[in-house]
């Protein structure tokens, strides 16, 4: 599997989940600018187009302009102020989304140097499930995992057994 300086565990689990649900012949629109994981998907044979950094809270035209069979959103929705609107505007019938889960022992992430790098939402799993349900998606599969860090202390100890990431495969509900 994938090994280098990037988040190996998260990348490997996400890639295995993607392969479980999405064949390589389906076109993927990956929300967010090109990144190491979108490169990894391409290296695995997936047809991937990324968004270009537009503010998805303000502009969802990418869903009409870049048709795709699948939309992926890996660690994107926590940065949006209005994920409800984005989820309603997706035209594809399949969605893979991952988010960091809210940790009761740690505040929401906010970069000290980058004003755009902050988490407006850190979901509990039930909140993302409800959001998907309210926007017309049916959850087919889900997975959670921990994210231990190589540090000493109470928080690193809690990270050993507290789930940090939540990954969902959903399909558009047919009316």
LUMNU-573625 format. One line per field, with one value per atom (N, C-alpha, C, O): residue number from 0; atom name; x, y, z. Coordinates in Angstrom, 3 decimals, decimal comma. Example, Ala and Ser with C-alpha at 12.3 -4.5 7.8 and 13.67 -1.06 7.14 Angstrom:
i	c(0	0	0	0	1	1	1	1)
at	c(N	CA	C	O	N	CA	C	O)
xx	c(13,190	12,300	13,200	14,236	12,850	13,670	12,900	13,409)
yy	c(-5,690	-4,500	-3,300	-3,319	-2,250	-1,060	0,030	1,138)
zz	c(7,800	7,800	7,800	8,465	7,080	7,140	7,870	8,039)
END
This chain:
i	c(0	0	0	0	1	1	1	1	2	2	2	2	3	3	3	3	4	4	4	4	5	5	5	5	6	6	6	6	7	7	7	7	8	8	8	8	9	9	9	9	10	10	10	10	11	11	11	11	12	12	12	12	13	13	13	13	14	14	14	14	15	15	15	15	16	16	16	16	17	17	17	17	18	18	18	18	19	19	19	19	20	20	20	20	21	21	21	21	22	22	22	22	23	23	23	23	24	24	24	24	25	25	25	25	26	26	26	26	27	27	27	27	28	28	28	28	29	29	29	29	30	30	30	30	31	31	31	31	32	32	32	32	33	33	33	33	34	34	34	34	35	35	35	35	36	36	36	36	37	37	37	37	38	38	38	38	39	39	39	39	40	40	40	40	41	41	41	41	42	42	42	42	43	43	43	43	44	44	44	44	45	45	45	45	46	46	46	46	47	47	47	47	48	48	48	48	49	49	49	49	50	50	50	50	51	51	51	51	52	52	52	52	53	53	53	53	54	54	54	54	55	55	55	55	56	56	56	56	57	57	57	57	58	58	58	58	59	59	59	59	60	60	60	60	61	61	61	61	62	62	62	62	63	63	63	63	64	64	64	64	65	65	65	65	66	66	66	66	67	67	67	67	68	68	68	68	69	69	69	69	70	70	70	70	71	71	71	71	72	72	72	72	73	73	73	73	74	74	74	74	75	75	75	75	76	76	76	76	77	77	77	77	78	78	78	78	79	79	79	79	80	80	80	80	81	81	81	81	82	82	82	82	83	83	83	83	84	84	84	84	85	85	85	85	86	86	86	86	87	87	87	87	88	88	88	88	89	89	89	89	90	90	90	90	91	91	91	91	92	92	92	92	93	93	93	93	94	94	94	94	95	95	95	95	96	96	96	96	97	97	97	97	98	98	98	98	99	99	99	99	100	100	100	100	101	101	101	101	102	102	102	102	103	103	103	103	104	104	104	104	105	105	105	105	106	106	106	106	107	107	107	107	108	108	108	108	109	109	109	109	110	110	110	110	111	111	111	111	112	112	112	112	113	113	113	113	114	114	114	114	115	115	115	115	116	116	116	116	117	117	117	117	118	118	118	118	119	119	119	119	120	120	120	120	121	121	121	121	122	122	122	122	123	123	123	123	124	124	124	124	125	125	125	125	126	126	126	126	127	127	127	127	128	128	128	128	129	129	129	129	130	130	130	130	131	131	131	131	132	132	132	132	133	133	133	133	134	134	134	134	135	135	135	135	136	136	136	136	137	137	137	137	138	138	138	138	139	139	139	139	140	140	140	140	141	141	141	141	142	142	142	142	143	143	143	143	144	144	144	144	145	145	145	145	146	146	146	146	147	147	147	147	148	148	148	148	149	149	149	149	150	150	150	150	151	151	151	151	152	152	152	152	153	153	153	153	154	154	154	154	155	155	155	155	156	156	156	156	157	157	157	157	158	158	158	158	159	159	159	159	160	160	160	160	161	161	161	161	162	162	162	162	163	163	163	163	164	164	164	164	165	165	165	165	166	166	166	166	167	167	167	167	168	168	168	168	169	169	169	169	170	170	170	170	171	171	171	171	172	172	172	172	173	173	173	173	174	174	174	174)
at	c(N	CA	C	O	N	CA	C	O	N	CA	C	O	N	CA	C	O	N	CA	C	O	N	CA	C	O	N	CA	C	O	N	CA	C	O	N	CA	C	O	N	CA	C	O	N	CA	C	O	N	CA	C	O	N	CA	C	O	N	CA	C	O	N	CA	C	O	N	CA	C	O	N	CA	C	O	N	CA	C	O	N	CA	C	O	N	CA	C	O	N	CA	C	O	N	CA	C	O	N	CA	C	O	N	CA	C	O	N	CA	C	O	N	CA	C	O	N	CA	C	O	N	CA	C	O	N	CA	C	O	N	CA	C	O	N	CA	C	O	N	CA	C	O	N	CA	C	O	N	CA	C	O	N	CA	C	O	N	CA	C	O	N	CA	C	O	N	CA	C	O	N	CA	C	O	N	CA	C	O	N	CA	C	O	N	CA	C	O	N	CA	C	O	N	CA	C	O	N	CA	C	O	N	CA	C	O	N	CA	C	O	N	CA	C	O	N	CA	C	O	N	CA	C	O	N	CA	C	O	N	CA	C	O	N	CA	C	O	N	CA	C	O	N	CA	C	O	N	CA	C	O	N	CA	C	O	N	CA	C	O	N	CA	C	O	N	CA	C	O	N	CA	C	O	N	CA	C	O	N	CA	C	O	N	CA	C	O	N	CA	C	O	N	CA	C	O	N	CA	C	O	N	CA	C	O	N	CA	C	O	N	CA	C	O	N	CA	C	O	N	CA	C	O	N	CA	C	O	N	CA	C	O	N	CA	C	O	N	CA	C	O	N	CA	C	O	N	CA	C	O	N	CA	C	O	N	CA	C	O	N	CA	C	O	N	CA	C	O	N	CA	C	O	N	CA	C	O	N	CA	C	O	N	CA	C	O	N	CA	C	O	N	CA	C	O	N	CA	C	O	N	CA	C	O	N	CA	C	O	N	CA	C	O	N	CA	C	O	N	CA	C	O	N	CA	C	O	N	CA	C	O	N	CA	C	O	N	CA	C	O	N	CA	C	O	N	CA	C	O	N	CA	C	O	N	CA	C	O	N	CA	C	O	N	CA	C	O	N	CA	C	O	N	CA	C	O	N	CA	C	O	N	CA	C	O	N	CA	C	O	N	CA	C	O	N	CA	C	O	N	CA	C	O	N	CA	C	O	N	CA	C	O	N	CA	C	O	N	CA	C	O	N	CA	C	O	N	CA	C	O	N	CA	C	O	N	CA	C	O	N	CA	C	O	N	CA	C	O	N	CA	C	O	N	CA	C	O	N	CA	C	O	N	CA	C	O	N	CA	C	O	N	CA	C	O	N	CA	C	O	N	CA	C	O	N	CA	C	O	N	CA	C	O	N	CA	C	O	N	CA	C	O	N	CA	C	O	N	CA	C	O	N	CA	C	O	N	CA	C	O	N	CA	C	O	N	CA	C	O	N	CA	C	O	N	CA	C	O	N	CA	C	O	N	CA	C	O	N	CA	C	O	N	CA	C	O	N	CA	C	O	N	CA	C	O	N	CA	C	O	N	CA	C	O	N	CA	C	O	N	CA	C	O	N	CA	C	O	N	CA	C	O	N	CA	C	O	N	CA	C	O	N	CA	C	O	N	CA	C	O	N	CA	C	O	N	CA	C	O	N	CA	C	O	N	CA	C	O	N	CA	C	O	N	CA	C	O	N	CA	C	O	N	CA	C	O	N	CA	C	O	N	CA	C	O	N	CA	C	O	N	CA	C	O	N	CA	C	O	N	CA	C	O	N	CA	C	O	N	CA	C	O	N	CA	C	O)
xx	c(0,837	0,000	0,878	2,062	0,303	0,943	1,791	1,298	3,070	3,940	4,892	5,641	4,871	5,834	5,558	5,131	5,789	5,622	4,165	3,881	3,255	1,856	1,165	1,756	-0,066	-0,758	-1,045	-2,096	-0,123	-0,159	-1,440	-2,121	-1,776	-2,948	-4,215	-5,007	-4,409	-5,616	-5,671	-6,724	-4,555	-4,530	-4,828	-5,622	-4,215	-4,431	-5,874	-6,469	-6,443	-7,833	-8,805	-9,773	-8,545	-9,412	-9,321	-10,341	-8,124	-7,956	-8,643	-9,299	-8,506	-9,175	-10,694	-11,378	-11,226	-12,663	-13,134	-14,184	-12,356	-12,666	-12,705	-13,648	-11,697	-11,634	-12,797	-13,277	-13,243	-14,364	-15,662	-16,500	-15,830	-17,116	-17,111	-18,159	-15,961	-15,931	-14,987	-13,795	-15,506	-14,623	-13,812	-14,220	-12,684	-11,788	-12,326	-11,783	-13,366	-13,888	-14,896	-15,395	-15,199	-16,124	-15,335	-14,274	-15,879	-15,228	-15,478	-16,605	-14,395	-14,469	-14,212	-13,256	-15,087	-14,839	-14,426	-15,232	-13,161	-12,619	-12,660	-12,001	-13,450	-13,563	-12,269	-11,741	-11,772	-10,491	-9,475	-9,621	-8,452	-7,406	-6,638	-6,705	-5,903	-5,106	-4,200	-3,624	-4,085	-3,380	-2,759	-3,011	-1,959	-1,323	-2,314	-2,012	-3,491	-4,433	-5,079	-5,307	-5,378	-5,933	-4,883	-5,229	-3,597	-2,530	-2,489	-2,298	-2,666	-2,683	-3,844	-3,671	-5,020	-6,160	-5,835	-6,139	-5,225	-4,849	-3,844	-3,959	-2,870	-1,868	-2,491	-1,937	-3,647	-4,362	-5,322	-6,045	-5,331	-6,134	-7,455	-8,234	-7,734	-8,988	-8,888	-7,823	-10,026	-10,146	-10,605	-11,777	-9,692	-9,971	-9,776	-8,755	-10,775	-10,665	-10,872	-11,765	-10,056	-10,196	-10,852	-10,806	-11,462	-11,935	-10,701	-9,594	-10,906	-9,753	-9,560	-8,836	-10,188	-10,012	-11,127	-11,053	-12,170	-13,301	-13,961	-13,867	-14,618	-15,312	-16,637	-17,583	-16,710	-17,909	-19,106	-20,242	-18,886	-20,008	-20,740	-21,960	-19,999	-20,549	-20,884	-21,813	-20,136	-20,238	-20,209	-19,177	-21,352	-21,435	-21,536	-21,932	-21,186	-21,322	-20,449	-20,722	-19,422	-18,551	-19,345	-18,959	-20,434	-21,213	-21,946	-22,217	-22,269	-22,893	-21,843	-22,056	-20,708	-19,673	-18,748	-18,162	-18,602	-17,718	-18,511	-18,458	-19,250	-20,038	-19,132	-18,035	-19,617	-18,849	-19,818	-20,971	-19,339	-20,137	-20,116	-21,074	-18,992	-18,752	-18,166	-17,350	-18,586	-17,939	-17,237	-17,816	-15,986	-15,254	-14,955	-14,682	-15,012	-14,733	-14,000	-14,615	-12,684	-11,862	-11,322	-10,474	-11,834	-11,474	-11,708	-10,820	-12,918	-13,330	-14,509	-14,527	-15,475	-16,739	-16,594	-17,428	-15,571	-15,374	-14,956	-15,068	-14,480	-14,061	-15,206	-15,077	-16,315	-17,432	-18,350	-18,576	-18,870	-19,877	-21,238	-22,056	-21,480	-22,797	-22,712	-22,997	-22,331	-22,247	-23,604	-23,653	-24,699	-26,039	-26,247	-26,662	-25,962	-26,163	-25,279	-25,726	-24,044	-23,131	-23,652	-23,678	-24,062	-24,572	-25,837	-26,028	-26,692	-27,908	-27,580	-28,310	-26,487	-26,141	-25,376	-25,257	-24,864	-24,107	-25,037	-26,131	-24,589	-25,399	-25,110	-25,937	-23,980	-23,593	-24,491	-25,137	-24,517	-25,332	-24,553	-25,137	-23,218	-22,374	-21,487	-21,027	-21,256	-20,483	-19,619	-20,102	-18,354	-17,467	-17,002	-16,466	-17,210	-16,874	-16,198	-16,632	-15,131	-14,509	-14,370	-14,140	-14,515	-14,391	-13,652	-13,715	-12,945	-12,423	-13,579	-14,439	-13,582	-14,632	-14,278	-13,108	-15,303	-15,129	-14,533	-15,027	-13,475	-12,849	-13,242	-13,010	-13,822	-14,306	-13,172	-13,401	-11,959	-10,825	-9,932	-8,845	-10,393	-9,568	-10,463	-11,486	-10,110	-10,943	-10,831	-9,915	-11,773	-11,762	-10,459	-9,933	-9,957	-8,689	-8,813	-9,790	-7,802	-7,723	-6,257	-5,545	-5,810	-4,410	-4,070	-4,883	-2,889	-2,420	-1,808	-1,612	-1,501	-0,831	-1,677	-1,472	-2,618	-3,427	-4,880	-5,538	-5,395	-6,762	-7,851	-8,985	-7,541	-8,545	-8,515	-9,468	-7,432	-7,269	-7,829	-7,112	-9,135	-9,810	-11,023	-11,570	-11,430	-12,586	-13,777	-13,823	-14,740	-15,972	-16,839	-17,522	-16,799	-17,540	-16,543	-15,672	-16,653	-16,040	-17,203	-17,726	-17,588	-18,822	-18,702	-17,614	-19,814	-19,987	-20,592	-21,249	-20,381	-20,833	-22,321	-22,722	-23,145	-24,589	-24,945	-25,932	-24,144	-24,440	-24,213	-25,026	-23,116	-22,881	-23,937	-24,434	-24,281	-25,336	-26,635	-27,281	-27,010	-28,255	-28,185	-29,152	-27,052	-26,863	-27,007	-27,667	-26,405	-26,527	-27,970	-28,471	-28,632	-30,034	-30,913	-31,749	-30,722	-31,541	-31,318	-32,184	-30,156	-29,852	-30,053	-29,619	-30,716	-31,104	-30,128	-30,187	-29,238	-28,261	-28,591	-29,051	-28,356	-28,530	-27,144	-26,402	-26,800	-25,501	-25,504	-26,364	-24,526	-24,387	-23,340	-23,500	-22,271	-21,190	-20,507	-20,529	-19,894	-19,181	-18,045	-18,051	-17,073	-15,918	-15,356	-15,373	-14,864	-14,202	-12,857	-12,679	-11,912	-10,631	-9,963	-10,308	-8,990	-8,236	-7,079	-6,754	-6,469	-5,301	-4,304	-4,192	-3,587	-2,611	-1,477	-1,172	-0,876	0,279	1,446	1,253	2,651	3,852	4,291	5,326	3,486	3,786	3,392	2,704	3,841	3,507	2,535	2,701	1,522	0,572	-0,812	-1,044	-1,727	-3,107	-3,791	-4,384	-3,717	-4,373	-3,831	-4,622	-2,506	-2,014	-2,507	-2,790	-2,611	-3,134	-4,600	-4,993	-5,401	-6,805	-6,961	-7,904	-6,037	-6,090	-5,858	-6,200	-5,284	-5,056	-6,365	-6,426	-7,405	-8,663	-9,893	-11,011	-9,707	-10,833	-10,814	-9,829	-11,898	-11,956	-11,822	-12,438	-11,007	-10,767	-11,359	-11,776	-11,404	-11,887	-13,125	-13,294	-13,985	-15,236	-15,336	-15,264	-15,500	-15,556	-16,881	-17,272	-17,572	-18,905	-18,985	-18,484	-19,625	-20,026	-21,545	-22,234	-22,067	-23,510	-23,935	-23,143	-25,188	-25,768	-27,002	-27,714	-27,227	-28,388	-29,654	-29,796	-30,571	-31,839	-32,722	-32,862	-33,304	-34,216	-35,612	-36,107	-36,238	-37,590	-38,643	-39,835)
yy	c(-1,186	0,000	1,244	1,178	2,354	3,656	3,971	3,936	4,280	4,621	5,735	5,596	6,819	7,915	8,861	8,417	10,148	11,078	11,497	12,239	11,044	11,409	10,489	9,496	10,796	9,982	8,567	8,307	7,678	6,332	5,589	5,054	5,547	4,792	5,321	4,546	6,642	7,244	6,988	6,618	7,179	6,969	5,508	5,237	4,572	3,149	2,736	2,030	3,163	2,816	3,461	2,831	4,706	5,408	4,763	4,577	4,425	3,788	2,419	2,092	1,629	0,315	0,480	-0,297	1,477	1,753	2,193	1,757	3,052	3,503	2,307	2,164	1,455	0,281	-0,676	-1,329	-0,760	-1,637	-1,204	-2,044	0,107	0,618	1,209	1,268	1,641	2,370	1,693	1,562	1,256	0,696	1,815	2,976	1,454	2,461	3,099	4,110	2,546	3,135	4,265	4,864	4,560	5,658	6,958	6,971	8,044	9,357	9,948	9,961	10,439	10,998	12,496	12,959	13,252	14,661	14,727	14,471	15,073	15,150	16,606	17,469	16,865	18,235	18,638	17,911	19,789	20,276	20,272	19,560	21,073	21,154	19,841	19,025	19,654	18,444	18,283	19,253	17,057	16,801	15,406	14,668	15,034	13,711	12,552	11,549	12,671	11,556	11,493	10,396	12,627	12,571	12,007	11,298	12,319	11,715	10,207	9,448	9,778	8,348	7,657	6,571	8,281	7,691	7,537	6,504	8,549	8,474	7,349	6,599	7,225	6,159	4,774	3,801	4,682	3,407	3,153	2,157	4,060	3,850	4,593	4,410	5,429	6,182	7,424	8,027	7,790	9,006	10,118	10,169	11,009	12,001	13,407	13,719	14,248	15,683	16,371	15,998	17,365	18,107	19,453	19,989	19,986	21,358	22,258	21,791	23,545	24,442	25,410	26,396	25,148	26,030	27,036	27,911	26,923	27,836	27,650	26,582	28,686	28,650	27,932	28,518	26,673	25,862	26,345	26,015	27,112	27,718	28,721	28,863	29,408	30,454	29,978	30,492	29,005	28,635	27,121	26,488	26,542	25,098	24,746	23,631	25,675	25,442	24,283	23,716	23,930	22,828	21,537	20,703	21,355	20,125	20,040	18,939	21,168	21,183	21,201	20,642	21,845	22,025	20,829	20,637	20,024	18,865	17,612	17,151	17,055	15,857	14,707	14,521	13,948	12,826	11,758	12,049	10,525	9,424	9,424	9,016	9,897	9,859	11,192	11,782	11,664	12,817	12,305	11,566	12,707	12,402	13,710	14,736	13,650	14,829	14,335	14,017	14,278	13,770	14,943	15,706	15,066	16,159	17,534	18,387	17,728	18,993	19,601	20,807	18,793	19,318	20,013	20,847	19,690	20,388	21,844	22,652	22,183	23,553	24,416	25,638	23,797	24,533	25,087	24,458	26,270	26,840	26,213	26,081	25,823	25,339	24,036	24,038	22,935	21,678	21,191	20,419	21,626	21,226	21,602	20,767	22,841	23,314	22,549	22,171	22,323	21,597	20,186	19,733	19,494	18,129	18,088	17,134	19,083	19,141	19,373	18,908	20,089	20,454	19,379	19,462	18,389	17,329	16,592	16,172	16,442	15,780	14,290	13,542	13,848	12,437	11,595	12,106	10,309	9,388	8,696	8,008	8,881	8,230	9,263	10,219	9,049	9,998	9,244	8,361	9,595	9,143	10,392	11,318	10,410	11,581	11,130	10,180	11,829	11,573	12,900	13,950	12,813	13,999	13,607	12,461	14,588	14,331	14,418	15,292	13,515	13,535	14,517	14,779	15,037	15,938	15,147	14,078	15,682	15,049	15,826	17,032	15,161	15,832	16,431	17,316	15,960	16,425	17,417	17,751	17,888	18,794	19,786	19,379	21,075	22,052	21,856	21,194	22,438	22,374	22,976	23,941	22,391	22,818	24,201	24,496	25,048	26,363	26,726	26,895	26,845	27,169	28,553	29,475	28,685	29,980	30,821	32,025	30,196	30,908	31,077	32,033	30,176	30,221	30,524	29,695	31,706	32,075	31,196	31,214	30,430	29,566	28,155	27,395	27,800	26,440	26,341	26,473	26,106	25,961	25,067	24,941	24,457	23,567	24,287	24,557	24,591	25,180	24,103	24,341	22,906	21,755	20,661	20,338	20,104	18,814	17,966	18,143	17,049	16,294	15,187	14,663	14,838	13,529	12,690	13,231	11,391	10,540	10,712	10,774	10,789	10,910	12,216	12,273	13,269	14,545	14,459	14,955	13,833	13,664	12,743	13,003	11,674	10,778	11,536	11,365	12,362	13,124	14,125	14,284	14,795	15,741	15,031	15,545	13,877	13,126	12,707	12,836	12,210	11,804	12,986	12,854	14,139	15,328	15,864	16,546	15,558	16,061	15,013	15,201	13,897	12,935	11,797	11,156	11,536	10,460	9,294	9,489	8,086	6,882	6,293	5,999	6,125	5,576	4,072	3,341	3,629	2,219	1,550	0,399	2,291	1,735	2,878	4,028	2,532	3,526	2,864	1,656	3,675	3,170	4,304	5,467	3,961	4,914	4,339	3,122	5,227	4,752	5,826	7,007	5,352	6,232	6,881	6,493	7,870	8,538	8,812	9,941	7,778	7,985	8,908	8,994	9,577	10,434	9,959	9,378	10,218	9,782	10,865	11,505	11,051	12,020	11,393	10,374	12,021	11,560	12,552	13,764	12,039	12,899	12,291	11,209	13,001	12,522	12,491	11,476	13,586	13,601	12,528	11,827	12,372	11,269	9,898	9,030	9,700	8,444	8,256	7,167	9,320	9,241	8,957	8,281	9,475	9,250	7,785	7,372	7,005	5,586	4,813	3,834	5,251	4,495	5,339	4,826	6,621	7,478	7,662	8,150	7,273	7,424	8,886	9,762	9,144	10,501	10,728	11,844	9,696	9,871	9,028	7,943	9,564	8,906	8,959	10,037	7,806	7,668	7,015	6,005	7,605	7,147	6,991	7,827	5,902	5,750	5,851	5,113	6,772	6,983	7,049	7,379	6,730	6,842	7,728	7,767	8,430	9,327	8,481	7,471	8,892	8,180	8,498	9,654	7,468	7,646	7,931	7,217	8,955	9,304	8,507	8,678)
zz	c(0,000	0,000	0,000	-0,329	0,363	0,239	1,459	2,587	1,239	2,355	1,957	0,990	2,681	2,595	3,748	4,814	3,566	4,683	4,905	5,845	4,074	4,222	5,229	5,653	5,619	6,639	6,142	5,556	6,378	5,817	6,198	5,323	7,476	7,916	7,254	6,718	7,289	6,716	5,213	4,693	4,505	3,061	2,728	1,827	3,431	3,138	3,399	2,584	4,515	4,821	3,830	3,403	3,474	2,517	1,138	0,474	0,706	-0,600	-0,637	-1,626	0,404	0,453	0,408	-0,258	1,105	1,116	-0,274	-0,744	-0,922	-2,283	-3,231	-4,009	-3,170	-4,053	-3,798	-4,724	-2,565	-2,213	-2,901	-3,229	-3,119	-3,594	-5,009	-5,651	-5,495	-6,758	-7,746	-7,467	-8,908	-9,935	-10,604	-10,602	-11,162	-11,741	-13,019	-13,465	-13,614	-14,852	-14,594	-15,547	-13,346	-13,044	-12,844	-12,219	-13,390	-13,284	-11,902	-11,407	-11,290	-9,946	-9,992	-10,616	-9,317	-9,045	-7,583	-6,689	-7,345	-5,992	-5,540	-6,120	-4,491	-3,994	-3,310	-2,469	-3,678	-3,185	-4,310	-5,303	-4,134	-5,152	-5,204	-4,285	-6,307	-6,442	-5,222	-4,730	-4,750	-3,501	-3,561	-4,513	-2,573	-2,622	-2,730	-3,377	-2,107	-2,211	-3,595	-4,105	-4,214	-5,580	-6,543	-7,488	-6,310	-7,115	-6,905	-7,855	-5,666	-5,356	-6,081	-6,634	-6,081	-6,795	-8,281	-8,878	-8,876	-10,299	-10,519	-11,488	-9,637	-9,758	-9,652	-10,162	-8,988	-8,848	-10,013	-10,014	-11,012	-12,212	-12,244	-13,180	-11,245	-11,220	-12,106	-12,242	-12,708	-13,516	-12,579	-12,207	-12,194	-11,161	-11,701	-12,315	-11,461	-11,698	-10,353	-9,593	-10,062	-8,812	-9,063	-10,170	-8,015	-8,092	-8,021	-7,753	-8,264	-8,427	-7,273	-7,410	-6,155	-5,003	-4,837	-3,974	-5,660	-5,517	-4,150	-3,546	-3,679	-2,390	-2,601	-3,126	-2,198	-2,430	-1,622	-1,963	-0,566	0,155	-0,740	-0,649	-1,598	-2,456	-3,870	-4,494	-4,372	-5,782	-5,930	-5,709	-6,307	-6,524	-8,009	-8,347	-8,899	-10,340	-10,831	-11,890	-10,091	-10,493	-10,686	-11,505	-9,957	-10,079	-11,410	-11,889	-12,013	-13,336	-14,437	-15,513	-14,170	-15,190	-15,335	-16,401	-14,299	-14,341	-13,981	-12,841	-14,952	-14,644	-14,206	-14,733	-13,234	-12,706	-12,217	-11,899	-12,160	-11,629	-10,103	-9,445	-9,562	-8,116	-7,682	-8,391	-6,514	-5,881	-4,635	-3,839	-4,476	-3,251	-2,533	-3,157	-1,224	-0,389	0,851	1,869	0,748	1,845	2,654	2,191	3,867	4,784	4,146	4,131	3,622	3,016	3,772	4,018	4,138	4,670	6,021	6,373	6,770	8,039	7,838	8,760	6,649	6,344	5,811	5,740	5,440	4,847	5,925	6,958	5,664	6,553	6,289	7,199	5,021	4,636	3,839	2,641	4,465	3,722	3,208	2,250	3,824	3,381	1,912	1,109	1,567	0,190	-0,785	-1,868	-0,408	-1,289	-1,538	-2,682	-0,496	-0,653	-1,509	-2,264	-1,414	-2,242	-3,712	-4,588	-3,994	-5,371	-6,135	-7,357	-5,448	-6,123	-7,086	-6,710	-8,326	-9,365	-9,464	-9,986	-8,985	-9,056	-8,157	-7,243	-8,433	-7,633	-6,519	-5,683	-6,510	-5,511	-4,831	-5,455	-3,532	-2,738	-1,734	-1,025	-1,682	-0,610	0,120	-0,490	1,414	2,206	3,495	4,146	3,847	5,148	5,876	5,276	7,168	8,021	9,301	9,745	9,887	11,226	12,214	12,110	13,154	14,173	15,287	15,568	15,893	17,027	18,187	18,546	18,760	19,919	21,163	21,241	22,117	23,316	24,133	24,956	23,915	24,706	23,967	24,439	22,803	22,015	21,273	20,723	21,239	20,519	19,006	18,519	18,278	16,817	16,292	16,847	15,223	14,638	14,003	13,315	14,246	13,620	13,472	14,461	12,221	11,947	12,487	12,417	13,015	13,509	12,393	12,563	11,247	10,164	8,902	8,155	8,651	7,430	7,801	8,429	7,419	7,819	7,208	7,688	6,163	5,540	6,100	5,924	6,770	7,270	8,685	9,677	8,740	10,029	9,855	8,760	10,941	10,918	11,523	12,723	10,662	11,160	11,794	12,790	11,197	11,717	12,069	11,261	13,225	13,510	13,985	15,086	13,130	13,297	14,330	14,569	14,933	15,525	14,404	13,515	14,436	13,328	13,051	11,889	14,085	13,882	13,174	12,440	13,390	12,735	11,226	10,446	10,817	9,386	8,783	7,687	9,487	8,996	8,760	7,726	9,709	9,607	8,456	7,710	8,312	7,218	5,870	4,967	5,735	4,482	4,232	3,115	5,255	5,125	4,706	3,813	5,354	5,058	3,647	3,099	3,055	1,719	0,631	-0,506	0,983	-0,032	-0,280	-1,329	0,655	0,494	1,412	2,537	0,927	1,735	2,001	1,064	3,263	3,626	3,367	3,859	2,585	2,232	3,132	3,538	3,435	4,248	4,984	4,544	6,124	6,934	7,675	7,914	8,033	8,762	9,624	9,218	10,803	11,694	12,110	12,159	12,411	12,927	13,775	13,737	14,540	15,431	14,676	13,553	15,311	14,745	15,870	16,348	16,286	17,360	16,902	15,712	17,840	17,549	18,412	19,479	17,929	18,648	19,625	19,447	20,653	21,700	23,033	23,085	24,091	25,432	26,056	25,915	26,743	27,423	27,444	26,905	28,074	28,193	26,824	26,458	26,066	24,752	23,815	23,184	23,699	22,860	23,330	22,504	24,622	25,146	24,723	24,305	24,834	24,429	22,930	22,519	22,117	20,671	20,291	19,182	21,198	20,916	20,759	20,015	21,457	21,412	21,088	21,115	20,785	20,405	18,888	18,335	18,214	16,756	16,367	16,976	15,342	14,865	13,475	13,164	12,637	11,270	11,019	11,575	10,162	9,793	8,275	7,684	7,646	6,198	5,831	6,417	4,847	4,467	2,949	2,196	2,517	1,128	1,106	1,811	0,289	0,200	-1,267	-2,150	-1,496	-2,825	-2,755	-1,751	-3,844	-3,942	-3,823	-4,513	-2,949	-2,804	-4,000	-4,401	-4,550	-5,671	-5,145	-4,273	-5,663	-5,219	-5,954	-5,700)
END
